[in-house]
Amino acid sequence: MSIKETIASMITDESAAHKRLVEYVTSQLSQGRSLADVVEDPYVTNRLNPMERRALVEEPEIVAAAQHEALDDLRARLEELATS
């Protein structure tokens, strides 16, 4: 099985533990933490191996939350440039 196939199969995990991890990551992102920091958080690393963490960042909720993070960062940088 390829890495893409493995990740695709993990994304469809409907377990309560998996859902809690998705909720944790999206919650942390909404509080301003970076995705890189959150996936290295002990709460995540103690529960998932590297391949599972890789799959986790492909979850639609996390992708959407991370896009907001990237847009907020870009807005802040552009505002900084505009006021300097």
PyMOL Python script that loads the backbone (N, CA, C, O; Angstrom):
from pymol import cmd

cmd.read_pdbstr("""\
ATOM      1  N   MET A   1       0.847  -1.170   0.000  1.00  0.00           N
ATOM      2  CA  MET A   1       0.000   0.000   0.000  1.00  0.00           C
ATOM      3  C   MET A   1       0.898   1.240   0.000  1.00  0.00           C
ATOM      4  O   MET A   1       1.868   1.314   0.754  1.00  0.00           O
ATOM      5  N   SER A   2       0.564   2.205  -0.848  1.00  0.00           N
ATOM      6  CA  SER A   2       1.358   3.432  -0.934  1.00  0.00           C
ATOM      7  C   SER A   2       1.070   4.338   0.260  1.00  0.00           C
ATOM      8  O   SER A   2       0.105   4.131   0.995  1.00  0.00           O
ATOM      9  N   ILE A   3       1.923   5.342   0.439  1.00  0.00           N
ATOM     10  CA  ILE A   3       1.727   6.289   1.534  1.00  0.00           C
ATOM     11  C   ILE A   3       0.399   7.023   1.354  1.00  0.00           C
ATOM     12  O   ILE A   3      -0.329   7.225   2.326  1.00  0.00           O
ATOM     13  N   LYS A   4       0.078   7.420   0.129  1.00  0.00           N
ATOM     14  CA  LYS A   4      -1.181   8.119  -0.122  1.00  0.00           C
ATOM     15  C   LYS A   4      -2.376   7.242   0.235  1.00  0.00           C
ATOM     16  O   LYS A   4      -3.346   7.725   0.819  1.00  0.00           O
ATOM     17  N   GLU A   5      -2.316   5.970  -0.108  1.00  0.00           N
ATOM     18  CA  GLU A   5      -3.405   5.051   0.221  1.00  0.00           C
ATOM     19  C   GLU A   5      -3.515   4.854   1.731  1.00  0.00           C
ATOM     20  O   GLU A   5      -4.617   4.793   2.277  1.00  0.00           O
ATOM     21  N   THR A   6      -2.374   4.755   2.394  1.00  0.00           N
ATOM     22  CA  THR A   6      -2.367   4.592   3.845  1.00  0.00           C
ATOM     23  C   THR A   6      -2.987   5.811   4.515  1.00  0.00           C
ATOM     24  O   THR A   6      -3.808   5.683   5.423  1.00  0.00           O
ATOM     25  N   ILE A   7      -2.587   6.990   4.061  1.00  0.00           N
ATOM     26  CA  ILE A   7      -3.135   8.224   4.627  1.00  0.00           C
ATOM     27  C   ILE A   7      -4.631   8.311   4.366  1.00  0.00           C
ATOM     28  O   ILE A   7      -5.397   8.672   5.260  1.00  0.00           O
ATOM     29  N   ALA A   8      -5.048   7.987   3.158  1.00  0.00           N
ATOM     30  CA  ALA A   8      -6.468   8.036   2.818  1.00  0.00           C
ATOM     31  C   ALA A   8      -7.283   7.118   3.712  1.00  0.00           C
ATOM     32  O   ALA A   8      -8.388   7.474   4.121  1.00  0.00           O
ATOM     33  N   SER A   9      -6.754   5.944   4.021  1.00  0.00           N
ATOM     34  CA  SER A   9      -7.494   5.019   4.880  1.00  0.00           C
ATOM     35  C   SER A   9      -7.553   5.526   6.318  1.00  0.00           C
ATOM     36  O   SER A   9      -8.530   5.270   7.022  1.00  0.00           O
ATOM     37  N   MET A  10      -6.528   6.236   6.758  1.00  0.00           N
ATOM     38  CA  MET A  10      -6.512   6.769   8.124  1.00  0.00           C
ATOM     39  C   MET A  10      -7.463   7.948   8.290  1.00  0.00           C
ATOM     40  O   MET A  10      -8.027   8.141   9.367  1.00  0.00           O
ATOM     41  N   ILE A  11      -7.644   8.731   7.245  1.00  0.00           N
ATOM     42  CA  ILE A  11      -8.504   9.906   7.321  1.00  0.00           C
ATOM     43  C   ILE A  11      -9.954   9.501   7.586  1.00  0.00           C
ATOM     44  O   ILE A  11     -10.703  10.257   8.205  1.00  0.00           O
ATOM     45  N   THR A  12     -10.342   8.358   7.139  1.00  0.00           N
ATOM     46  CA  THR A  12     -11.727   7.919   7.309  1.00  0.00           C
ATOM     47  C   THR A  12     -11.986   7.288   8.670  1.00  0.00           C
ATOM     48  O   THR A  12     -13.075   6.764   8.904  1.00  0.00           O
ATOM     49  N   ASP A  13     -11.011   7.327   9.573  1.00  0.00           N
ATOM     50  CA  ASP A  13     -11.155   6.768  10.919  1.00  0.00           C
ATOM     51  C   ASP A  13     -12.249   7.528  11.666  1.00  0.00           C
ATOM     52  O   ASP A  13     -12.184   8.751  11.796  1.00  0.00           O
ATOM     53  N   GLU A  14     -13.238   6.813  12.148  1.00  0.00           N
ATOM     54  CA  GLU A  14     -14.363   7.433  12.838  1.00  0.00           C
ATOM     55  C   GLU A  14     -14.326   7.201  14.349  1.00  0.00           C
ATOM     56  O   GLU A  14     -15.320   7.450  15.031  1.00  0.00           O
ATOM     57  N   SER A  15     -13.205   6.731  14.880  1.00  0.00           N
ATOM     58  CA  SER A  15     -13.147   6.432  16.309  1.00  0.00           C
ATOM     59  C   SER A  15     -13.262   7.711  17.135  1.00  0.00           C
ATOM     60  O   SER A  15     -12.937   8.804  16.671  1.00  0.00           O
ATOM     61  N   ALA A  16     -13.732   7.546  18.367  1.00  0.00           N
ATOM     62  CA  ALA A  16     -13.874   8.683  19.267  1.00  0.00           C
ATOM     63  C   ALA A  16     -12.517   9.307  19.567  1.00  0.00           C
ATOM     64  O   ALA A  16     -12.402  10.530  19.651  1.00  0.00           O
ATOM     65  N   ALA A  17     -11.487   8.476  19.729  1.00  0.00           N
ATOM     66  CA  ALA A  17     -10.149   8.987  20.023  1.00  0.00           C
ATOM     67  C   ALA A  17      -9.643   9.853  18.873  1.00  0.00           C
ATOM     68  O   ALA A  17      -9.047  10.907  19.098  1.00  0.00           O
ATOM     69  N   HIS A  18      -9.880   9.408  17.647  1.00  0.00           N
ATOM     70  CA  HIS A  18      -9.443  10.173  16.479  1.00  0.00           C
ATOM     71  C   HIS A  18     -10.188  11.506  16.411  1.00  0.00           C
ATOM     72  O   HIS A  18      -9.591  12.546  16.131  1.00  0.00           O
ATOM     73  N   LYS A  19     -11.483  11.466  16.669  1.00  0.00           N
ATOM     74  CA  LYS A  19     -12.273  12.694  16.647  1.00  0.00           C
ATOM     75  C   LYS A  19     -11.783  13.680  17.704  1.00  0.00           C
ATOM     76  O   LYS A  19     -11.743  14.886  17.458  1.00  0.00           O
ATOM     77  N   ARG A  20     -11.411  13.174  18.880  1.00  0.00           N
ATOM     78  CA  ARG A  20     -10.881  14.053  19.931  1.00  0.00           C
ATOM     79  C   ARG A  20      -9.576  14.709  19.491  1.00  0.00           C
ATOM     80  O   ARG A  20      -9.337  15.881  19.785  1.00  0.00           O
ATOM     81  N   LEU A  21      -8.736  13.960  18.791  1.00  0.00           N
ATOM     82  CA  LEU A  21      -7.481  14.528  18.290  1.00  0.00           C
ATOM     83  C   LEU A  21      -7.746  15.623  17.266  1.00  0.00           C
ATOM     84  O   LEU A  21      -7.109  16.676  17.304  1.00  0.00           O
ATOM     85  N   VAL A  22      -8.670  15.388  16.363  1.00  0.00           N
ATOM     86  CA  VAL A  22      -9.026  16.413  15.370  1.00  0.00           C
ATOM     87  C   VAL A  22      -9.547  17.653  16.085  1.00  0.00           C
ATOM     88  O   VAL A  22      -9.162  18.773  15.748  1.00  0.00           O
ATOM     89  N   GLU A  23     -10.419  17.459  17.068  1.00  0.00           N
ATOM     90  CA  GLU A  23     -10.953  18.593  17.824  1.00  0.00           C
ATOM     91  C   GLU A  23      -9.847  19.325  18.581  1.00  0.00           C
ATOM     92  O   GLU A  23      -9.846  20.554  18.648  1.00  0.00           O
ATOM     93  N   TYR A  24      -8.912  18.573  19.148  1.00  0.00           N
ATOM     94  CA  TYR A  24      -7.800  19.184  19.877  1.00  0.00           C
ATOM     95  C   TYR A  24      -6.965  20.059  18.941  1.00  0.00           C
ATOM     96  O   TYR A  24      -6.654  21.206  19.262  1.00  0.00           O
ATOM     97  N   VAL A  25      -6.612  19.510  17.797  1.00  0.00           N
ATOM     98  CA  VAL A  25      -5.765  20.258  16.861  1.00  0.00           C
ATOM     99  C   VAL A  25      -6.484  21.514  16.378  1.00  0.00           C
ATOM    100  O   VAL A  25      -5.887  22.591  16.365  1.00  0.00           O
ATOM    101  N   THR A  26      -7.739  21.403  15.986  1.00  0.00           N
ATOM    102  CA  THR A  26      -8.459  22.582  15.494  1.00  0.00           C
ATOM    103  C   THR A  26      -8.630  23.611  16.607  1.00  0.00           C
ATOM    104  O   THR A  26      -8.563  24.814  16.352  1.00  0.00           O
ATOM    105  N   SER A  27      -8.848  23.156  17.822  1.00  0.00           N
ATOM    106  CA  SER A  27      -8.966  24.068  18.961  1.00  0.00           C
ATOM    107  C   SER A  27      -7.666  24.822  19.194  1.00  0.00           C
ATOM    108  O   SER A  27      -7.676  26.035  19.406  1.00  0.00           O
ATOM    109  N   GLN A  28      -6.559  24.112  19.156  1.00  0.00           N
ATOM    110  CA  GLN A  28      -5.253  24.737  19.351  1.00  0.00           C
ATOM    111  C   GLN A  28      -4.943  25.738  18.244  1.00  0.00           C
ATOM    112  O   GLN A  28      -4.371  26.797  18.502  1.00  0.00           O
ATOM    113  N   LEU A  29      -5.320  25.404  17.017  1.00  0.00           N
ATOM    114  CA  LEU A  29      -5.106  26.328  15.900  1.00  0.00           C
ATOM    115  C   LEU A  29      -5.936  27.591  16.091  1.00  0.00           C
ATOM    116  O   LEU A  29      -5.466  28.692  15.803  1.00  0.00           O
ATOM    117  N   SER A  30      -7.164  27.441  16.572  1.00  0.00           N
ATOM    118  CA  SER A  30      -8.018  28.610  16.780  1.00  0.00           C
ATOM    119  C   SER A  30      -7.501  29.498  17.907  1.00  0.00           C
ATOM    120  O   SER A  30      -7.865  30.671  17.991  1.00  0.00           O
ATOM    121  N   GLN A  31      -6.651  28.941  18.777  1.00  0.00           N
ATOM    122  CA  GLN A  31      -6.055  29.725  19.861  1.00  0.00           C
ATOM    123  C   GLN A  31      -4.746  30.387  19.431  1.00  0.00           C
ATOM    124  O   GLN A  31      -4.085  31.050  20.230  1.00  0.00           O
ATOM    125  N   GLY A  32      -4.378  30.199  18.155  1.00  0.00           N
ATOM    126  CA  GLY A  32      -3.217  30.891  17.619  1.00  0.00           C
ATOM    127  C   GLY A  32      -1.936  30.085  17.539  1.00  0.00           C
ATOM    128  O   GLY A  32      -0.902  30.617  17.135  1.00  0.00           O
ATOM    129  N   ARG A  33      -1.976  28.817  17.912  1.00  0.00           N
ATOM    130  CA  ARG A  33      -0.770  27.991  17.802  1.00  0.00           C
ATOM    131  C   ARG A  33      -0.570  27.582  16.352  1.00  0.00           C
ATOM    132  O   ARG A  33      -1.534  27.468  15.594  1.00  0.00           O
ATOM    133  N   SER A  34       0.671  27.362  15.969  1.00  0.00           N
ATOM    134  CA  SER A  34       0.951  26.929  14.596  1.00  0.00           C
ATOM    135  C   SER A  34       0.695  25.427  14.485  1.00  0.00           C
ATOM    136  O   SER A  34       0.795  24.691  15.466  1.00  0.00           O
ATOM    137  N   LEU A  35       0.367  24.993  13.283  1.00  0.00           N
ATOM    138  CA  LEU A  35       0.116  23.576  13.043  1.00  0.00           C
ATOM    139  C   LEU A  35       1.351  22.752  13.350  1.00  0.00           C
ATOM    140  O   LEU A  35       1.245  21.658  13.904  1.00  0.00           O
ATOM    141  N   ALA A  36       2.517  23.262  12.997  1.00  0.00           N
ATOM    142  CA  ALA A  36       3.763  22.537  13.264  1.00  0.00           C
ATOM    143  C   ALA A  36       3.948  22.300  14.758  1.00  0.00           C
ATOM    144  O   ALA A  36       4.358  21.216  15.172  1.00  0.00           O
ATOM    145  N   ASP A  37       3.645  23.311  15.563  1.00  0.00           N
ATOM    146  CA  ASP A  37       3.763  23.151  17.015  1.00  0.00           C
ATOM    147  C   ASP A  37       2.743  22.156  17.559  1.00  0.00           C
ATOM    148  O   ASP A  37       3.063  21.332  18.416  1.00  0.00           O
ATOM    149  N   VAL A  38       1.533  22.238  17.063  1.00  0.00           N
ATOM    150  CA  VAL A  38       0.466  21.381  17.587  1.00  0.00           C
ATOM    151  C   VAL A  38       0.739  19.911  17.280  1.00  0.00           C
ATOM    152  O   VAL A  38       0.532  19.062  18.147  1.00  0.00           O
ATOM    153  N   VAL A  39       1.194  19.588  16.077  1.00  0.00           N
ATOM    154  CA  VAL A  39       1.428  18.169  15.758  1.00  0.00           C
ATOM    155  C   VAL A  39       2.635  17.605  16.500  1.00  0.00           C
ATOM    156  O   VAL A  39       2.808  16.387  16.560  1.00  0.00           O
ATOM    157  N   GLU A  40       3.478  18.478  17.068  1.00  0.00           N
ATOM    158  CA  GLU A  40       4.600  18.025  17.885  1.00  0.00           C
ATOM    159  C   GLU A  40       4.274  18.068  19.379  1.00  0.00           C
ATOM    160  O   GLU A  40       5.111  17.725  20.214  1.00  0.00           O
ATOM    161  N   ASP A  41       3.068  18.485  19.704  1.00  0.00           N
ATOM    162  CA  ASP A  41       2.614  18.556  21.086  1.00  0.00           C
ATOM    163  C   ASP A  41       2.585  17.141  21.684  1.00  0.00           C
ATOM    164  O   ASP A  41       2.175  16.202  21.003  1.00  0.00           O
ATOM    165  N   PRO A  42       3.005  16.976  22.927  1.00  0.00           N
ATOM    166  CA  PRO A  42       2.976  15.641  23.549  1.00  0.00           C
ATOM    167  C   PRO A  42       1.599  14.981  23.521  1.00  0.00           C
ATOM    168  O   PRO A  42       1.507  13.757  23.425  1.00  0.00           O
ATOM    169  N   TYR A  43       0.533  15.767  23.602  1.00  0.00           N
ATOM    170  CA  TYR A  43      -0.813  15.185  23.535  1.00  0.00           C
ATOM    171  C   TYR A  43      -1.005  14.429  22.227  1.00  0.00           C
ATOM    172  O   TYR A  43      -1.664  13.390  22.195  1.00  0.00           O
ATOM    173  N   VAL A  44      -0.431  14.950  21.158  1.00  0.00           N
ATOM    174  CA  VAL A  44      -0.562  14.312  19.843  1.00  0.00           C
ATOM    175  C   VAL A  44       0.486  13.216  19.670  1.00  0.00           C
ATOM    176  O   VAL A  44       0.158  12.104  19.256  1.00  0.00           O
ATOM    177  N   THR A  45       1.733  13.520  19.982  1.00  0.00           N
ATOM    178  CA  THR A  45       2.813  12.550  19.738  1.00  0.00           C
ATOM    179  C   THR A  45       2.697  11.305  20.610  1.00  0.00           C
ATOM    180  O   THR A  45       3.160  10.232  20.222  1.00  0.00           O
ATOM    181  N   ASN A  46       2.082  11.440  21.785  1.00  0.00           N
ATOM    182  CA  ASN A  46       1.892  10.266  22.648  1.00  0.00           C
ATOM    183  C   ASN A  46       0.784   9.344  22.144  1.00  0.00           C
ATOM    184  O   ASN A  46       0.673   8.200  22.584  1.00  0.00           O
ATOM    185  N   ARG A  47      -0.025   9.843  21.228  1.00  0.00           N
ATOM    186  CA  ARG A  47      -1.161   9.068  20.740  1.00  0.00           C
ATOM    187  C   ARG A  47      -1.022   8.590  19.300  1.00  0.00           C
ATOM    188  O   ARG A  47      -1.694   7.646  18.884  1.00  0.00           O
ATOM    189  N   LEU A  48      -0.142   9.250  18.538  1.00  0.00           N
ATOM    190  CA  LEU A  48      -0.027   8.928  17.113  1.00  0.00           C
ATOM    191  C   LEU A  48       1.430   8.745  16.705  1.00  0.00           C
ATOM    192  O   LEU A  48       2.323   9.439  17.191  1.00  0.00           O
ATOM    193  N   ASN A  49       1.646   7.796  15.804  1.00  0.00           N
ATOM    194  CA  ASN A  49       2.982   7.645  15.230  1.00  0.00           C
ATOM    195  C   ASN A  49       3.129   8.678  14.102  1.00  0.00           C
ATOM    196  O   ASN A  49       2.149   9.328  13.737  1.00  0.00           O
ATOM    197  N   PRO A  50       4.328   8.837  13.552  1.00  0.00           N
ATOM    198  CA  PRO A  50       4.523   9.862  12.512  1.00  0.00           C
ATOM    199  C   PRO A  50       3.586   9.719  11.300  1.00  0.00           C
ATOM    200  O   PRO A  50       3.118  10.726  10.769  1.00  0.00           O
ATOM    201  N   MET A  51       3.312   8.512  10.867  1.00  0.00           N
ATOM    202  CA  MET A  51       2.408   8.332   9.721  1.00  0.00           C
ATOM    203  C   MET A  51       0.989   8.755  10.088  1.00  0.00           C
ATOM    204  O   MET A  51       0.292   9.360   9.273  1.00  0.00           O
ATOM    205  N   GLU A  52       0.565   8.447  11.288  1.00  0.00           N
ATOM    206  CA  GLU A  52      -0.775   8.849  11.725  1.00  0.00           C
ATOM    207  C   GLU A  52      -0.867  10.364  11.875  1.00  0.00           C
ATOM    208  O   GLU A  52      -1.904  10.957  11.577  1.00  0.00           O
ATOM    209  N   ARG A  53       0.215  10.993  12.337  1.00  0.00           N
ATOM    210  CA  ARG A  53       0.226  12.461  12.418  1.00  0.00           C
ATOM    211  C   ARG A  53       0.175  13.062  11.027  1.00  0.00           C
ATOM    212  O   ARG A  53      -0.485  14.077  10.805  1.00  0.00           O
ATOM    213  N   ARG A  54       0.872  12.436  10.091  1.00  0.00           N
ATOM    214  CA  ARG A  54       0.837  12.906   8.690  1.00  0.00           C
ATOM    215  C   ARG A  54      -0.578  12.839   8.149  1.00  0.00           C
ATOM    216  O   ARG A  54      -1.035  13.755   7.466  1.00  0.00           O
ATOM    217  N   ALA A  55      -1.273  11.747   8.457  1.00  0.00           N
ATOM    218  CA  ALA A  55      -2.663  11.607   8.014  1.00  0.00           C
ATOM    219  C   ALA A  55      -3.568  12.623   8.707  1.00  0.00           C
ATOM    220  O   ALA A  55      -4.502  13.147   8.099  1.00  0.00           O
ATOM    221  N   LEU A  56      -3.293  12.896   9.965  1.00  0.00           N
ATOM    222  CA  LEU A  56      -4.121  13.826  10.733  1.00  0.00           C
ATOM    223  C   LEU A  56      -4.172  15.202  10.080  1.00  0.00           C
ATOM    224  O   LEU A  56      -5.226  15.838  10.060  1.00  0.00           O
ATOM    225  N   VAL A  57      -3.046  15.667   9.548  1.00  0.00           N
ATOM    226  CA  VAL A  57      -3.030  17.008   8.954  1.00  0.00           C
ATOM    227  C   VAL A  57      -3.782  17.071   7.623  1.00  0.00           C
ATOM    228  O   VAL A  57      -3.945  18.151   7.055  1.00  0.00           O
ATOM    229  N   GLU A  58      -4.235  15.936   7.132  1.00  0.00           N
ATOM    230  CA  GLU A  58      -5.043  15.908   5.907  1.00  0.00           C
ATOM    231  C   GLU A  58      -6.544  15.938   6.215  1.00  0.00           C
ATOM    232  O   GLU A  58      -7.362  16.008   5.298  1.00  0.00           O
ATOM    233  N   GLU A  59      -6.904  15.886   7.487  1.00  0.00           N
ATOM    234  CA  GLU A  59      -8.320  15.941   7.856  1.00  0.00           C
ATOM    235  C   GLU A  59      -8.910  17.268   7.383  1.00  0.00           C
ATOM    236  O   GLU A  59      -8.303  18.319   7.587  1.00  0.00           O
ATOM    237  N   PRO A  60     -10.083  17.233   6.756  1.00  0.00           N
ATOM    238  CA  PRO A  60     -10.668  18.474   6.223  1.00  0.00           C
ATOM    239  C   PRO A  60     -10.802  19.593   7.251  1.00  0.00           C
ATOM    240  O   PRO A  60     -10.568  20.758   6.928  1.00  0.00           O
ATOM    241  N   GLU A  61     -11.175  19.255   8.488  1.00  0.00           N
ATOM    242  CA  GLU A  61     -11.329  20.284   9.523  1.00  0.00           C
ATOM    243  C   GLU A  61      -9.992  20.942   9.836  1.00  0.00           C
ATOM    244  O   GLU A  61      -9.923  22.151  10.058  1.00  0.00           O
ATOM    245  N   ILE A  62      -8.936  20.145   9.852  1.00  0.00           N
ATOM    246  CA  ILE A  62      -7.610  20.678  10.165  1.00  0.00           C
ATOM    247  C   ILE A  62      -7.070  21.492   9.001  1.00  0.00           C
ATOM    248  O   ILE A  62      -6.448  22.534   9.204  1.00  0.00           O
ATOM    249  N   VAL A  63      -7.306  21.019   7.786  1.00  0.00           N
ATOM    250  CA  VAL A  63      -6.883  21.784   6.596  1.00  0.00           C
ATOM    251  C   VAL A  63      -7.552  23.157   6.609  1.00  0.00           C
ATOM    252  O   VAL A  63      -6.898  24.172   6.371  1.00  0.00           O
ATOM    253  N   ALA A  64      -8.854  23.187   6.887  1.00  0.00           N
ATOM    254  CA  ALA A  64      -9.582  24.464   6.920  1.00  0.00           C
ATOM    255  C   ALA A  64      -9.039  25.374   8.016  1.00  0.00           C
ATOM    256  O   ALA A  64      -8.829  26.565   7.787  1.00  0.00           O
ATOM    257  N   ALA A  65      -8.812  24.821   9.202  1.00  0.00           N
ATOM    258  CA  ALA A  65      -8.296  25.628  10.310  1.00  0.00           C
ATOM    259  C   ALA A  65      -6.896  26.146   9.998  1.00  0.00           C
ATOM    260  O   ALA A  65      -6.576  27.291  10.315  1.00  0.00           O
ATOM    261  N   ALA A  66      -6.068  25.321   9.386  1.00  0.00           N
ATOM    262  CA  ALA A  66      -4.702  25.734   9.048  1.00  0.00           C
ATOM    263  C   ALA A  66      -4.708  26.821   7.972  1.00  0.00           C
ATOM    264  O   ALA A  66      -3.847  27.700   7.975  1.00  0.00           O
ATOM    265  N   GLN A  67      -5.672  26.764   7.057  1.00  0.00           N
ATOM    266  CA  GLN A  67      -5.769  27.808   6.035  1.00  0.00           C
ATOM    267  C   GLN A  67      -6.072  29.150   6.685  1.00  0.00           C
ATOM    268  O   GLN A  67      -5.540  30.181   6.275  1.00  0.00           O
ATOM    269  N   HIS A  68      -6.937  29.133   7.707  1.00  0.00           N
ATOM    270  CA  HIS A  68      -7.237  30.376   8.428  1.00  0.00           C
ATOM    271  C   HIS A  68      -5.973  30.904   9.093  1.00  0.00           C
ATOM    272  O   HIS A  68      -5.723  32.110   9.097  1.00  0.00           O
ATOM    273  N   GLU A  69      -5.172  29.991   9.658  1.00  0.00           N
ATOM    274  CA  GLU A  69      -3.904  30.372  10.293  1.00  0.00           C
ATOM    275  C   GLU A  69      -2.995  31.044   9.267  1.00  0.00           C
ATOM    276  O   GLU A  69      -2.423  32.100   9.541  1.00  0.00           O
ATOM    277  N   ALA A  70      -2.862  30.448   8.107  1.00  0.00           N
ATOM    278  CA  ALA A  70      -1.990  30.998   7.065  1.00  0.00           C
ATOM    279  C   ALA A  70      -2.500  32.353   6.590  1.00  0.00           C
ATOM    280  O   ALA A  70      -1.709  33.272   6.376  1.00  0.00           O
ATOM    281  N   LEU A  71      -3.811  32.486   6.424  1.00  0.00           N
ATOM    282  CA  LEU A  71      -4.375  33.770   6.000  1.00  0.00           C
ATOM    283  C   LEU A  71      -4.165  34.843   7.062  1.00  0.00           C
ATOM    284  O   LEU A  71      -3.831  35.982   6.736  1.00  0.00           O
ATOM    285  N   ASP A  72      -4.355  34.488   8.319  1.00  0.00           N
ATOM    286  CA  ASP A  72      -4.141  35.456   9.397  1.00  0.00           C
ATOM    287  C   ASP A  72      -2.688  35.924   9.424  1.00  0.00           C
ATOM    288  O   ASP A  72      -2.419  37.112   9.602  1.00  0.00           O
ATOM    289  N   ASP A  73      -1.748  34.988   9.247  1.00  0.00           N
ATOM    290  CA  ASP A  73      -0.329  35.341   9.217  1.00  0.00           C
ATOM    291  C   ASP A  73      -0.027  36.280   8.050  1.00  0.00           C
ATOM    292  O   ASP A  73       0.687  37.270   8.209  1.00  0.00           O
ATOM    293  N   LEU A  74      -0.570  35.963   6.889  1.00  0.00           N
ATOM    294  CA  LEU A  74      -0.344  36.795   5.711  1.00  0.00           C
ATOM    295  C   LEU A  74      -0.934  38.186   5.904  1.00  0.00           C
ATOM    296  O   LEU A  74      -0.297  39.182   5.562  1.00  0.00           O
ATOM    297  N   ARG A  75      -2.135  38.260   6.443  1.00  0.00           N
ATOM    298  CA  ARG A  75      -2.764  39.565   6.703  1.00  0.00           C
ATOM    299  C   ARG A  75      -1.891  40.403   7.637  1.00  0.00           C
ATOM    300  O   ARG A  75      -1.659  41.588   7.399  1.00  0.00           O
ATOM    301  N   ALA A  76      -1.414  39.760   8.704  1.00  0.00           N
ATOM    302  CA  ALA A  76      -0.591  40.489   9.677  1.00  0.00           C
ATOM    303  C   ALA A  76       0.684  41.010   9.012  1.00  0.00           C
ATOM    304  O   ALA A  76       1.087  42.148   9.250  1.00  0.00           O
ATOM    305  N   ARG A  77       1.313  40.188   8.185  1.00  0.00           N
ATOM    306  CA  ARG A  77       2.537  40.628   7.500  1.00  0.00           C
ATOM    307  C   ARG A  77       2.265  41.784   6.550  1.00  0.00           C
ATOM    308  O   ARG A  77       3.043  42.736   6.477  1.00  0.00           O
ATOM    309  N   LEU A  78       1.144  41.693   5.814  1.00  0.00           N
ATOM    310  CA  LEU A  78       0.814  42.765   4.876  1.00  0.00           C
ATOM    311  C   LEU A  78       0.454  44.061   5.598  1.00  0.00           C
ATOM    312  O   LEU A  78       0.789  45.151   5.134  1.00  0.00           O
ATOM    313  N   GLU A  79      -0.229  43.937   6.734  1.00  0.00           N
ATOM    314  CA  GLU A  79      -0.547  45.140   7.519  1.00  0.00           C
ATOM    315  C   GLU A  79       0.737  45.779   8.044  1.00  0.00           C
ATOM    316  O   GLU A  79       0.869  47.003   8.073  1.00  0.00           O
ATOM    317  N   GLU A  80       1.683  44.930   8.460  1.00  0.00           N
ATOM    318  CA  GLU A  80       2.970  45.416   8.934  1.00  0.00           C
ATOM    319  C   GLU A  80       3.689  46.203   7.825  1.00  0.00           C
ATOM    320  O   GLU A  80       4.234  47.281   8.063  1.00  0.00           O
ATOM    321  N   LEU A  81       3.675  45.646   6.631  1.00  0.00           N
ATOM    322  CA  LEU A  81       4.314  46.318   5.490  1.00  0.00           C
ATOM    323  C   LEU A  81       3.608  47.629   5.163  1.00  0.00           C
ATOM    324  O   LEU A  81       4.253  48.625   4.836  1.00  0.00           O
ATOM    325  N   ALA A  82       2.286  47.621   5.255  1.00  0.00           N
ATOM    326  CA  ALA A  82       1.519  48.809   4.886  1.00  0.00           C
ATOM    327  C   ALA A  82       1.725  49.950   5.873  1.00  0.00           C
ATOM    328  O   ALA A  82       1.598  51.119   5.508  1.00  0.00           O
ATOM    329  N   THR A  83       2.039  49.619   7.110  1.00  0.00           N
ATOM    330  CA  THR A  83       2.191  50.678   8.115  1.00  0.00           C
ATOM    331  C   THR A  83       3.631  51.080   8.343  1.00  0.00           C
ATOM    332  O   THR A  83       3.897  51.963   9.158  1.00  0.00           O
ATOM    333  N   SER A  84       4.568  50.458   7.647  1.00  0.00           N
ATOM    334  CA  SER A  84       5.971  50.829   7.859  1.00  0.00           C
ATOM    335  C   SER A  84       6.482  51.766   6.797  1.00  0.00           C
ATOM    336  O   SER A  84       7.645  52.169   6.837  1.00  0.00           O
TER     337      SER A  84
END
""", "prot")
cmd.dss("prot")
cmd.show_as("cartoon", "prot")
cmd.util.cbc("prot")
cmd.orient("prot")
